[in-house]
Structures are given as structure tokens and as C-alpha cells.
Amino acid sequence: MADYHKKKKKVCQMCSGKTFDYKDVESLKKYISNDKGKILPKRITGSCAKHQRYIANEIKKARFMALLPFVK
């Protein structure tokens, strides 16, 4: 089997020590799609399930506090 089919496993950034807060809008923008403003799934972001739920909740808090838009 050829080696070009192997994909590098993404490492969760939060497991390695990075933290997020709903007030840190610039960091949260990486986890939102550009066209419609949807929260990106964990298969794209590379975060684990626990931290993906945490990121989603922080994005929702930021949207409710009007720091992030609901739609683009």
C-alpha cells in the first residue's frame, strides 16, 4: 500500500495546554466557518470531543454577548 494515503493525526490544541475564553474572539474565529458562520466539526479542527464541546459553548457565549456574529 502506498504511503501517500496516510494522514497525519491532528493533535488537540487544548490538550497540549492552550486555553480559550469567550472574550478571546480572535482565537475563536478559527473554529467558525467563513461563509456562513457555522461552528466547524472536530474532524476539521482536530480537537478531542471534550474540548470540542467546550469550544462550542464558548462560541455560543460569545455570540450571546454580541462579540461574535450569529451569521456572516
C-alpha positions in Angstrom: 0.0 0.0 0.0 1.3 3.4 -0.9 2.3 5.9 1.9 0.6 8.9 0.4 -2.8 7.7 1.8 -1.6 8.1 5.4 -2.8 11.3 7.1 -1.1 12.9 10.0 -3.2 12.7 13.1 -4.3 16.1 14.4 -3.5 16.9 18.0 -6.0 18.7 20.2 -4.6 22.2 21.0 -6.3 22.4 24.3 -5.0 19.0 25.5 -1.5 20.4 24.8 -2.1 23.4 27.0 -3.8 26.2 25.1 -6.9 27.6 26.7 -9.8 29.6 25.3 -12.2 32.1 26.7 -15.4 33.6 25.2 -13.7 37.0 25.4 -10.8 35.9 23.2 -12.7 36.5 19.9 -9.6 36.2 17.6 -8.9 32.6 18.8 -12.5 31.6 18.5 -12.7 32.8 14.9 -10.5 29.9 13.8 -13.3 27.5 14.8 -16.0 29.2 12.8 -16.6 28.8 9.0 -16.0 31.9 6.9 -19.1 31.7 4.6 -22.0 31.0 7.0 -20.5 31.4 10.5 -21.1 27.7 11.5 -19.0 26.0 14.2 -16.5 23.7 12.5 -16.7 20.0 13.3 -14.0 18.3 15.3 -12.7 16.3 12.3 -11.7 19.6 10.8 -10.5 21.4 13.9 -8.6 18.4 15.3 -9.8 18.8 18.8 -11.0 16.0 21.0 -14.7 15.5 21.8 -14.4 17.0 25.3 -12.7 20.2 24.1 -14.9 20.5 21.0 -17.9 20.8 23.3 -16.1 23.4 25.4 -15.2 25.4 22.3 -18.8 25.2 21.0 -20.0 26.5 24.4 -17.5 29.4 24.4 -18.6 30.4 20.8 -22.2 30.3 21.9 -21.4 32.5 24.9 -19.5 35.0 22.7 -22.4 35.1 20.2 -24.9 35.8 23.0 -22.7 38.6 24.4 -22.6 40.0 20.8 -18.8 39.5 20.5 -19.2 37.2 17.5 -22.0 37.4 14.9 -24.5 34.6 14.5 -24.3 34.7 10.7 -21.8 36.4 8.4 
